[in-house]
Amino acid sequence: MSSYAEKKRKLQEEEEKAKAVVSVIVQFQTADVLQRGPQIDIPSNSTPSQLEELLNELLESEETVPFAFYIDKSEISSSVNESLRELGKTTEGVVTIEYRPLSVYRVNPVTRCTDSIPGHTEAILHVSFSPDGLVLGTGGGDMTVRFWDVNTCTPIKTCMGHRNHVLCTAWSPNGKLYASGDKSGEVIVWRAGTGEMVCRLSGHRQWVTSLSWEPLHRNAKCERLASSSRDGTVAVWNVRTRRREAVIAGHSDSIECCKWGGEGLLYTASRDRTVRVWALEGEAAKLVRTLVGHAHRVNALALSTDAVLRSGGFGWETREFATEEAMFQAAKERYEEARKNGPERLCSCSDDFTLFLWEPASSKQPVARLTGHQQLVNQMAFSPDGRFIASASFDKKVKVWDGATGKLLNTLHGHVGAVYQIAWSPDSRFIASASRDSTVKIWKPLGKKALYTLSGHLDEVYAIDWSPFGTKVASGGKDRLVKIWSA
């Protein structure tokens, strides 16, 4: 065929494609429907990048802001037309496109071990960075809590006082206190800077399974802490007065996890296969609703707002505060910004191989039942922007789900042992996973294989955390070593 005929054929094909592209009238709106744009006519084959460019123009953004776009809570991945086709919708009428801002900050994936820190004499069961990212707290089977300087990777303090294994820990959202719960049923609160014991809280009859602080935007003092136990209760403590303010009972078996939500509700997950929603009223707790669906014990809970609840007022650009009130206001603003992506969602995982997605403040009916794992699901976490849920399972896989609909988006294969925990990078672009196979792996949530396999641990890796500002990942496990991984 001559070059002229070839060019003519290509021109005809392009003209036919152009004729096939129809227009569609769309209207942009925020997830909370508080902001709506004008109705505008766009090509139906518009891609997310083209929508992003258009929206930045409409919003008159001084700098380009990245966005994710949704039709009926389903993310637009290729084009508007393709999403409408998948949803069984047409281009007739006005199509509402929901938009959610993404992080303008980008972190680099960690690729190497920069420090291997000895100190613990038994397995490390928990690692967590402080909200300002300057201190790492660890707890384990040697009955100690230890604080480490993140910048120098040197010990700050070894805290002794527990009488049995330290099973769970939690930073107060202002970063000043660190709580730890043990197998004997005691909770100890430590002052982060000095390692001084603030108080010992006794009352549980069996071991403490989880700890959760009241969100900073609801209480500037950061003085109330909830602890769940295998004795089937949750205790609400005031760490300033050292008094137990309330006892929540109602489950018929051990409570495996408790979460203090951003709306002020307390969520509890139990071996009795239920999740319960509680409202605190003075020294009493009122049962709001019971969430039923799991066929086996519920192992863990995660909230779509966990990232902002954990870090309080600390953000990418705010790491120091002149007053307690300034920190409180910053925490309030950050939570309100997170709520623009829709109501607070709750995810539960179970030994029945499934997860459930809920909107617990308003309904006892699940948003979705998430199936696909072939063994028990140990832990899961929402990405900081709420777009995704990643789950860790004994089936050696990490699965990634849509954070709004529960739709399965990806399965990450590569571990050759059970996956115990995952942690998200603060920009929601990477996942770190810890496994029985003694490795840490770094993934892109929608990637096909691990970006990096981080070897160095000599045995099972039980715990992992990504620093709030993205520069480091910490891991710990059976080999008693704290490892710090950097870009």
N, C-alpha and C positions, 0 to 999 in steps of 0.2 A: 504494500500500500504506500502511495506517495506521501511525502511529509505534509503536503497541502491537504490531502484527504484525511489524514490523521488529525490535523489541527481542526478541520471542519467538524469531524466526528466529536472531538472533545468539546468544542464550543456548543454543539447541539446537546450533548449530555449535560453540560453546565446549565444551559437554558432550561432543560427539562427539570433538573434538580431545583432550580430557582423557582419554577412554576409550582413545583410540588411543595415548597415551603410555604405554609400558610401562617398567618399571623394569629396571635392570641392576645386577648386583653387580660392583663394581670394587675393585681394590687398587692404591694408589699405591706406586711404588717409584722410587728414584734410578737413573740410567743405569748406575751401577756395581753395582747390586743390593745395596749394603751396608745400605740402609735400606728397610724395607718397612712400610707401614701396615696397619691392619686391613681386613678385607673389609667394605665398606659398600654399602648399597642406595641408588641414586640414580636420578632420572628419566633415561631414555635420551636425552632431548633437552637434557641439560645442556650449556651453552656453556662455552668456555674461561674466561670471566670468572666463571661460577658455580663451576667447578672450582677456580679460583684462590682464591675466597673460602672454599670448603670446606677446601682444603688448608692455607691459613693458619690456620684454626681448629684443624685436626688437629695442626699443628706448633706451635701456641700461639705464633705469631710476635707479637712486641711491636709491630712495624710491618708493614704490608702489603708482602709481597714479591711481585713479578711473576714468573710462571712460564710456560713453554711446556709443552704436554702432547702425548704421543705414544702411539700404539698401533702396535706392530710397526714402530717407527722412522718412522711416518708422522704428521706433526703434525696435531693436531685443530684445524681452522680454523673450523668452524661449530658442530658438536655431536658428541657421542659417537656417537649413532645414525647420523649421516651418515658419519662416519669408518668405522664398522663396515660400513656398506653398501658404501662404496667399496672396502673390503678384502675383501668377500665373506664377512664374518663375521656371526654372529648374537649376540643378547643372552643366549643360554644360557651357563651356566657363569660362571666368574670372568674378567672382563676386566682385564688388567694395563695400567695407565696409567703410563707413565714421565714423570717431571717433571724439568724443568731450570730452575734459577733464571735470571732475566734481570737485566740491570743495573738497579739502583735509581736510578742517576744518569742524567740526561738532558742531552744537549748540544743546542744550537741549530744548525740548518744555517747554514753560512756564506753570506752574500748579497752581499758587496761587497769590492772591492779596497781594502785600507787602506794598503798600501805596495807600491811598485814599486822594486826595489833594483838598481841597476847595479853592475857590478864585473867580472864575467866578460867575457872578450873573444872567446870562442867559445861554441858551443852548450852549454847546461847539460844534462848527461845523468843526473844523480842528485841528488835532494834527500831529506833525512831528518832528522827531529827526534830529539834526544837522548832517552834514556829518561825523564829528569825534565822534558822539555818546554821547557827553558830555552835551548837552543842549537840552531840549524839548521846542518847540514853540507851542503855542496854540492860537486860535482865535475863537470868537463866537459872539453871539447875544448881548452881553453887550458892544459892540463897542471897546473892548480892545484886545490887543495882549499881551500875557504873556510869559515870559521865566522862565524855571524851571531848577534847577541843577539836573541832572539825578542821580548822585551818592547819594546826600543827600535828594532828593525829596523835596527841599525847593524852595520858589520863589526867582528869581534873580531880576526881574523887571516887573512891570505892565506898559505897554505903552499906553498912552491915546492920542488921536488925530483924530481917525475916528469919523465920524458924523452919521454912520449907521452900521448895522450888518457887521462883518468881514466874508466874504464868502469864501475866498481862501487865501492861504499862500504858500510861497516857499522859501527855503534856497538857497542862492548862493552856487555853488559847492565848493567854498573855505571855506565855513562855517563862513564867516565874516559878511555877511549881511542877512537880513530876510525881504522879501517883503510880504505885505498884501494888499488885495483888498477888497473894501466894496460895499455895496448896493447903495451908492450915486454916484459911478463911480470913486472914487479916489483910487490911489495906494500910499501907504506909505512904504518907505524903512527904516529899523531900523538897528542900529549897534548891533550885537548880544551880545557882551560882556557887554555893558553898557545900552542897551535899548534906546540910544540916537536916535532921529529922524534924519536921513541923508537927506531925501528929501520927499516932497509931490508932487506927479505927477498927475496933473489934466488935463482932456481933454475928457474923455469918457462922453457921455451924459446919459448913463444908467449904471446899475450895472456891476461890474467886475466879470467875471465868472471863469477865470483861469489865472495863472501866470507861466511863464517858462523862466529860465535864459539861456543865450547862454552857450553852453558847455565849460568847463574849458580848454579842450584840443584844442579848437579853439580860445580862448581869455584868456590869462593868467591874465588879469586885472579883470575879472568878473564884467564888468561894464554895460553890455547890458541885458535888461529885456524885455520880450514880455508880454503884457496883452491883454486878449480877453474880449469882452463885449457884453451885450445884444443889444448894438446899432449897431451891425453888423460889427464892425471893430476890428482889432488888432493893438495896438500901440507898437512900438519898441522904448524903452527909453534908453538913456545913463544916468545912475544914477550918474556918476561923474560930468557931465556937466548940469544935470537936464533938458536935452533937449529931445524932442520927435524927433527921427531921421527918423522915417517912419510911415506911416499909411497904413495898408493893408485893402482894401475894395474890395468887389466883391460878397460876399454872399448876398442873398436876405432876410436873416432873422438873428436872434440872433446867435452869435458864442458861443457855449457852452464850447469849450475847444481849447487850442492851445498847441503845443509841439514843442520845438526847438530841432531838431534831430542832431545826431552826425555827419552827412554829411553836416551840415550847412543849411539844408532845414527847413522851418517852415511848420507845418501841422496844419490845422484848421478844426474843426468839427462844423456843424451848424444845426439849426432847419430847414434849407431848404433841409435837407436830404442828403447833399453832404459833402465830405471831400475834401479839396483843399490843393495842394502842392505848396509852394511858394519859390522862390529864391530871397534873398535880394541882390540888386545891388545898393550900395550907399544909397541914400534916397528913392529909389524906390523898389517895390517888384514886381517881374515878376511871373505870374501864370505859373507854370510848367505843371500841369495837374489837372484835376478834377476827383475824384474817386466817381463813381455813383453805387448805388446798394440798399441802404437802402430805405425802404418804409415809414419811419417816421423819426422824429428828431434824430440826432446823439448826444448821451449824453456824451461820453468820448472817449479818445484816449489813447493807451499805446504803448510804443516802446520796442522792444526786448533788447535794450541797456539802458533802464531806470535806472537800478541799478548802472551802472558805470557812467552814466551822472549825476546822483544825487550825488554820493559820490566823484566825481572828482578824486583827487590823493589819497584819503584815502583808504587803503586796510587793509587786515587782519594784515599785518606786518608793515604797514607804517601809523603812526598817527600824526607824527610831521615832519615839513619841515624847513630846515634852511633858504631857500630863496623861493621867488615867482617862480623863474625859476625851482627849484627842484620840486615844486608842479605841475607845468605845465608839466614837462617831465614825472612825475609819472602818471598824468592823461592821457597823450598821449599814454603811454605804456599800461595802463589798457584798454583804448578804442581799441587799435590795437589788443590786446589779445582777447577782446570780439568779434571783427569783424572776427576772425578766424572761428567762428561758423556760418559764412555765412553773407549775406547782412542784413542790418538793416531792420527789419520787423515792420509793423504797424498794430495794431488791433483797430477796431472801434466797439462800441456797441450802441444799439438804442432802442427806444420805440417800434420798430417793432418786438421785442423779439429775434433778431438775432445779431450776431457779424460777421464782415468781417475781413479776414486776407489779408494784402497787402504787396507787396514789392514796395513801392511808389517811390523810387528813379529811378526805371527803367521801371515801367509798370503801366498803369491805370486799368489793368485787375486784379480782385482779385485772390489771391492764393486759397481761399476757402470761402464759406459761411457757417457759423457755426450756426446750428439750433438745437433746443431742449428745450430751455427755453419756458415757457408758459405765462410769463408776461415780462414787460419791463426789460431790462438789464441796471443796474445803473452804474456799474463800472467793470473794469477788469484790470488784471496786469500780465505781463510776469514774470515767475520765474527768479531770477537773472542770472541763467545759460542759459536762453532762451529756455529750453526744453518744458516748459509748459505755458499755459495761464489759469488763474483761473478767473471765472466771477461771479459776484454777482447780483442776480435778485430779483425782487419783488415776484417771485414764491416760495420764501423761500428756494431756493436751491443754492448751489455753484457747478458749473460745471468746470471740468478740461479738457483741450483740448491740443492736440499736438501743440507745439509752431512753428513747421515747416510746418505741413500739415493741421492743423485745425481739425484733426480727434478728435471726442469726445472720451475721455478716461475713464471718471468717473463722476458720479453725487453724490454729498455729501448731504445726507438727514439728517435733525435733527433740524434745526431751525423751529420755529412755527410762525415766522413773517418774513416780508421782510428782505432780506440781503442788507445792505447799502454799505458796503465796505469790501474789503479783503486786507491783507498784507502778503507778503512772508517772511519767515525767510531768512537771507542772504546766507545760504547754500542750499537753494531751497528744503529743505526736509519737511517743514511744512507750513501750511497756517493758518492764524488767520482771523476770520470773525466777523463782527459787525452787529447786527441785531435789528430790531424793537422789538424783544421779550425780550430785556434788557440783553441778554447774549453775551459773547464772546466765540467762540468755536475754538479749535485747532484741525487741521486735518493733516493727511498724504495725499498727493495729490491722491494717488491711494488706499487709505484705504476705508473700508466699512462704518465706523461710526466715530464720533468725538472721538479723543483721550481724550480730556478734555472739559468740559463745565464750563466756568468761570462765576459764578454768583456773583453779588455784586452791579451792577448798579441798580438804582431804576426806570429807565425808558429807553426809546429807546437809543441805542448806535449808534451815527452817524459817528464817526471817529475812525480810528485805524491805528497804525504804529508799525513796528518791528524795533528795534534799529539796526544800521548798523553792529554791532558786535555780535548780537544775544542774548544778555543777558536779554533784557527786551522788553515787549510790552506795549504800552500806548494806552489808549482808553478814549473817552469822548463823552458826549451826552446830552440828555435832562435834566438829573438830576444835571447838572452843575459841576460835579466832574471829575477830572482827576484821572484815576486809572492806577497804574503801576503794571504789572504782571511779575513775575519772575519764574525761574526754581526752 
